C-alpha cells in the first residue's frame, strides 16, 4: 500500500518544456506527493521523463528491500507507480517464466509484463481482469508516449484525477495532492481504466453508460486524435442483473430449513480462500476485531492460517506466529465487551483501545483532512478508526485485515428487514456495492493510511464477491419463519462460520461501527453540532454551500471544516450527498412510509427489528 502522484501530457501548456518548465513541474509534483507521504513513510521515489512525471511514496509490505517504486520494466521503457496488493502475483510470475526478467520481488511488478502482453491489442479489460487484489496504478510507456491508469473493481484503493489550467492531466492517491494545482478534480471511477491512446465508442464511455459510479460533475476527460477519452469500465458481472441470480440454487426452503448445505459450504470455502491469499506479508500484521460478526469471522479465519507462512505454501512457520487483534471504543461500549469475548475464544493477543469523547472531538479536523469527505456516517465511523490506527502503528503493525463489505454482500444492515421482494433486496445490494468506494472503503483505507497502516478486506476479494452476489437472494433475506419471527440478517454467513465463534458473537445483531464504539459518541456529535451551528447559519446554508447544501447541522459543521481544507467546488462534488436511513440508499427509502422524511444514518434509526432492539 502506498501513495502516488502522476503528471502526464506535460507539453500541453503553451510554455516550451525546454525553458525549464519540466524542472518546475517536477518540483510541483514532489510538493504534491509530499502531501500524501503519510501513505508511504518508508521510501520516496520519482521518475521524470519527456512527457510524464511519476512520484511515489512507499509503505513496504511485500519485498521491503528491493521493491522501491516507481518500478521500471526489464527493458527500462515502462515505468509504474502502483498502490495496493496483487494477491495472485506468484501465479502471474510463473506464467512469464523465460519471457520476462523480473527485477524485484514486488507483487505489483507483474503489471509490467502484463501490459507488454496486451498493449498491442489494447484489450486492457482482459489484462486487468487477471489481477486479483486491491490496486490503483499509473503506468507510463516511454517508448510510445502513452499511459494506462486503472483502479480495482470495488474501489478499495482511492484514486483521483485532475486537470490544471494548461490542460495537463494528473492522477493522485488522495484528493489533497490535487487541490490547489488542478482547476478540475474528480474521483477516478472504480472498476475502470483509461488508456491515453484508446479509441472508444460513446457506449463504452462511463459518462454515457448510466453507470451509478460516475461523478456528478461534468467529466472532463483527456483528448487524443480519437477525441475526448474517458475512463472505460473493465469490471462487469452477470450478477448485476436480478434475472441472472433469481434461479440460483437455494440453501434453504421457504420455511428456512436447510435443503442444500453445499451452498453454505461454498460461502465458507470461498471466504477462507480469500483470507488465506491476503495473508502475504513480509512485515507484522494484525486484525481489527470489533466483536461484530464480520470482523470476528475474519479474525477467526486468520487465526486458522496464521501459524504458517502462506508465501511458502504453508510449509514454513510464520515469522510472527501470534496474531494480534485490536478493538476501539468508549469505556464499556458494546464493541469492547463483544471483542474481548471473541478474542478469548479465537485466541488472539487482544488490545483494547479506549478513547474519550473529547479526544474524538479534538481529532475531527485531522480526520476530515485525511478522509476527504463530509459525509456524516463516514466522519462518525472514521474518527474512532483513525485513533485506533495510531495505536496500531505505534506497536509496529503495518497491515491489518478488516471486515468491510460483508453488509453490502449479504444485506446486513437492519433496514434490509423491510425489503419487499427478492428483486428489491438484490438490486439494493448491487446499488450498495457500487457505492462502497464512497463510504466504507474510503473510511477503512484513509483512516488507517493516515498513520501508514494498510487495511485488507477479504470480503471484497473478487472471487468471493462473485460467490456471494451470485447466491439466490432468498437465502440472504430476512424471511418470516414458522415461529412468526424474521430470520436474522446475514443468516447464511452466520451459519457458515458458527462453529468458529462463540454463539453470542455468531448470532449478535448488527451494530454499525459508529454505534458499536459507544452510543454516547453519536449523541455527543449531535449535541455539539447543534450548539456550534446557529439557526441563522443553517437557514442560509444554500447561500454558504450552493454545491450539496448540508441537510443537518451536523453535516454543516463537517462541511465547514472540509471547505477550509478543500475549498474548490470540484472537491465538494467528490463527496456523495443523498438521503438515507441506517446506511440505506435513497431508493430503499421507498420500502417504508415511515422513512420518507427521515435522514439518519445510525442503525438506531431502525427500531423493532430484534428482541434486543435499541
Residue, then its C-alpha position, 0 to 999 in steps of 0.5 A: x500500500x502506498x501513495x502516488x502522484x502522476x503528471x502526464x501530457x506535460x507539453x500541453x501548456x503553451x510554455x516550451x518544456x525546454x525553458x525549464x518548465x519540466x524542472x518546475x513541474x517536477x518540483x510541483x509534483x514532489x510538493x504534491x506527493x509530499x502531501x500524501x507521504x503519510x501513505x508511504x513513510x518508508x521510501x520516496x521515489x520519482x521518475x521524470x521523463x519527456x512527457x510524464x512525471x511519476x512520484x511515489x511514496x512507499x509503505x513496504x509490505x511485500x519485498x521491503x528491500x528491493x521493491x522501491x517504486x516507481x518500478x521500471x520494466x526489464x527493458x527500462x521503457x515502462x515505468x509504474x507507480x502502483x498502490x495496493x496488493x496483487x494477491x495472485x502475483x506468484x501465479x502471474x510470475x510463473x506464467x512469464x517464466x523465460x519471457x520476462x526478467x523480473x527485477x524485484x520481488x514486488x507483487x505489483x511488478x507483474x503489471x509490467x509484463x502484463x501490459x507488454x502482453x496486451x498493449x498491442x491489442x489494447x484489450x486492457x479489460x482482459x489484462x486487468x481482469x487477471x489481477x486479483x487484489x486491491x490496486x490503483x496504478x499509473x503506468x507510463x510507456x516511454x517508448x510510445x508516449x502513452x499511459x494506462x491508469x486503472x483502479x480495482x473493481x470495488x474501489x478499495x484503493x482511492x484514486x483521483x484525477x485532475x486537470x490544471x489550467x494548461x490542460x495537463x492531466x494528473x492522477x493522485x492517491x488522495x484528493x489533497x495532492x490535487x487541490x490547489x494545482x488542478x482547476x478540475x478534480x474528480x474521483x477516478x471511477x472504480x472498476x475502470x481504466x483509461x488508456x491515453x491512446x484508446x479509441x472508444x465508442x460513446x457506449x463504452x464511455x462511463x459518462x454515457x453508460x448510466x453507470x451509478x459510479x460516475x461523478x456528478x460533475x461534468x467529466x472532463x476527460x483527456x483528448x487524443x486524435x480519437x477525441x475526448x477519452x474517458x475512463x472505460x469500465x473493465x469490471x462487469x458481472x452477470x450478477x448485476x442483473x436480478x434475472x441472472x441470480x433469481x434461479x440460483x440454487x437455494x440453501x434453504x426452503x421457504x420455511x428456512x430449513x436447510x435443503x442444500x448445505x453445499x451452498x453454505x459450504x461454498x460461502x465458507x470455502x470461498x471466504x477462507x480462500x480469500x483470507x488465506x491469499x491476503x495473508x502475504x506479508x513480509x512485515x507484522x500484521x494484525x486484525x481489527x476485531x470489533x466483536x461484530x460478526x464480520x470482523x470476528x469471522x475474519x479474525x477467526x479465519x486468520x487465526x486458522x492460517x496464521x501459524x504458517x507462512x502462506x508465501x511458502x505454501x504453508x510449509x514454513x512457520x510464520x515469522x510472527x506466529x501470534x496474531x494480534x487483534x485490536x478493538x476501539x471504543x468508549x469505556x464499556x461500549x458494546x464493541x469492547x465487551x463483544x471483542x474481548x469475548x471473541x478474542x478469548x475464544x479465537x485466541x488472539x493477543x487482544x488490545x483494547x483501545x479506549x478513547x474519550x469523547x473529547x479526544x474524538x472531538x479534538x481529532x475531527x479536523x485531522x480526520x476530515x483532512x485525511x478522509x476527504x469527505x463530509x459525509x456524516x456516517x463516514x466522519x462518525x465511523x472514521x474518527x474512532x478508526x483513525x485513533x485506533x490506527x495510531x495505536x496500531x502503528x505505534x506497536x509496529x503493525x503495518x497491515x491489518x485485515x478488516x471486515x468491510x463489505x460483508x453488509x453490502x454482500x449479504x444485506x446486513x444492515x437492519x433496514x434490509x428487514x423491510x425489503x419487499x421482494x427478492x428483486x428489491x433486496x438484490x438490486x439494493x445490494x448491487x446499488x450498495x456495492x457500487x457505492x462502497x468506494x464512497x463510504x466504507x472503503x474510503x473510511x477503512x483505507x484513509x483512516x488507517x493510511x493516515x498513520x501508514x497502516x494498510x487495511x485488507x478486506x477479504x470480503x471484497x476479494x473478487x472471487x468471493x464477491x462473485x460467490x456471494x452476489x451470485x447466491x439466490x437472494x432468498x437465502x440472504x433475506x430476512x424471511x418470516x419463519x414458522x415461529x412468526x419471527x424474521x430470520x436474522x440478517x446475514x443468516x447464511x454467513x452466520x451459519x457458515x462460520x458458527x462453529x468458529x465463534x462463540x454463539x453470542x458473537x455468531x448470532x449478535x445483531x448488527x451494530x454499525x461501527x459508529x454505534x458499536x464504539x459507544x452510543x454516547x459518541x453519536x449523541x455527543x456529535x449531535x449535541x455539539x453540532x447543534x450548539x456550534x451551528x446557529x439557526x441563522x447559519x443553517x437557514x442560509x446554508x444554500x447561500x454558504x454551500x450552493x454545491x450539496x447544501x448540508x441537510x443537518x447541522x451536523x453535516x454543516x459543521x463537517x462541511x465547514x471544516x472540509x471547505x477550509x481544507x478543500x475549498x474548490x467546488x470540484x472537491x465538494x462534488x467528490x463527496x456523495x450527498x443523498x438521503x438515507x436511513x441506517x446506511x440505506x440508499x435513497x431508493x430503499x427509502x421507498x420500502x417504508x412510509x415511515x422513512x420518507x422524511x427521515x435522514x439518519x444514518x445510525x442503525x438506531x434509526x431502525x427500531x423493532x427489528x430484534x428482541x434486543x432492539x435499541 
